């Protein structure tokens, strides 16, 4: 690998990491402002809106992954039709659920309808982010991620700061979100002369979306179970511990973003490198949590939780294991493996059964259940990956595509431009 290539990868990785961190920061800022600007009832409604938006937005991530994979295999693969269909389907699902959300969740119908439009815009963004990722235009991808984050949360933040209330803030958020698709379409415009006859299929989006949903469910299931099974004080402490889990989980995700196009081309070296980098990142975070567990809990939850610092390494290990799982599952999706998320759904069911009916309902029991689940998820995913031949050239086209190796694009130019 040349010095210029290393420099390009380093700059691209840093840009994507900064964009991802900025997006997470904006997402955390919304409920923080809501707690200061809204009544308790409206704050609960805002939290519900954010939760629905997160769930309804999962197909957008699946769309991005599917588009990135197909564009990496077939330069210029068309994604417009499936992008708009996915966005319309997600928005329509939110509209259909309006009577349910109004009756059961006590959300104003107008808020739910605005949320449907907001969801459609956010999901549609996955198409252009996927094109940029698959084309390996990572600097533009980072800019696109920043645009999406600003559109997704910016209007809500402005509405809350101006004291617009729940409905006014959601209206402002929807108005700003509608600006995202045209901006990303301009940002992701294809270089002249690049065109292809291949299309991204609904099956590819469904596979990637279900895998994304499974990864989110298995990594958050212990937090939900803790809320259900533990006393209030213990569940609060556990929630603080899961902040460390999520930190160890999401910190190295930039590696997967950069590696995915190469994984789609059957590059086993890319898989080996990605696994090595994520493992190294996890080891560093686990070691840091072992040395400064009390400080980690203080930063995550405050002085009241410093005494739980001795448990910090376990939470960090859980996140580090899931980070490896995420790399391998994305590699399986890139290889066109059938049902790549099956092991994750299985271990999620196992976690629910063990936590509910086998182990004591205590903080430490739940913590070790989560760590054990992450270890089993990793082991089962590794076995499935080996059986499926993930990371080989033969495994890259299992979705039925007949893209020849000769049609794959050369490395992106050092500038990271289009």
C-alpha positions, 0 to 999 in steps of 0.5 A: 500500500502506497503512502498516498493510499494510506493518507487517503484512507486515513483522511477518509476515515477521519472525516467519516468518524467526525461526521458520525460523531457529529450525528450522534451528538445532535441526536443526543442534544434533542432529548437534552433540550426537550427536557428543558423546554417541554412539559413532562407529557410532551417530553415523553411524546418527543421521546416516543417520536424519536424512538419511532423515527429510529425504528422506521429509519432502519430500512434507510440504513439497509437501503444504503448498505444494499446500494453501496454493495451493488455499486461496488460490484457494478459501477453506476448500478441504478438505485432510484426506483428502489430508493423512492419505493423504500422511502414511500413504504416507510412513510406509508407504514407510519401513516397506517400506524397513526390511529394506533399511535394516537390511541395507545401512545397518546401522540397527536395525529398531526405529529404522526403525519409529520413524522411520516414525511420526516421518515420518508425524507430520511430513508430516501437519503440512504440511496445517495449515501449508498452511492457515495459509499459504494463508489468509495467517494468517502469525503463526500460520504462524510459530508453527506452524513453531516447533511443528513444529521443536520436535516434529521435533527437540526429543525427539531433543535431550532424548534425546541430552542425557539420554544415552539413546543412539540408540534411546532418543533416536529413541523420545523424538523420535517421542513428541514428534513425535506431539504436533505434529498435534493442536497444529497442528490446534488452531492452524489451526482455520478461522474460523467460516463459512469452507467450500468445496467444493474439495479438494486433489488428489493431483496437486497434492501430487505436482506440488508435492512433485516440484518441492520434491525437484528444487530440493533435489537440484539445489542439493545435487548439487555437494556430493555430487559434490565428496565423490565426485570431490575429494580429502578435503581439497578436498571438506572445503573445498568443503563449507565453501563450500557453507555460504555457498551455502545461506545465500544460498539460504535467507536470502530464502525468507521472501519466497516463503512470504509471496508464494505465496498471492498467486501462486496468485491470479495476482498478477503484482505479487506475483511482480515484488516477490518477485523484486526482494526476493530479487535485492536480498537476494542482491546484498547477500550477494554483496557482503558475501562479496566484502568479507569472504570470509575471515571468512565461511569462518572462521565457516563452517569455522574458521581452517584455511579462511580461505585459501579466502575468495577463492572466497566470492563464487562460492559466494554467487552460486550460492546467490543464483541458486538463490534466484531459481530457487526463487521462479520454480518456486514461481510455476510450481507456483502457476500449475498449470504442468505439470512445473514441475521439468523444467528442474531435473532436466535441469540436474542431469543436465547437472551430473553429466555435466560434473563427472564426465567433462568438467572436471578434478576440482578444487575450482575446476572443481567450484565453477564447474560449480555456479555455471554450473548455477545460471545455466542453471537460472535461465535455463531456468526464466525461459524456461519461466515466460514460455512458461507465462504464470506470474503472470497470472490465466489461468495460476492455474487450470491444474490444472483448478480453476474457481475464479472470481476473485470467490471469492478471499479479501480481504486478511487482517486486520491482526492476522494472526489467524484 
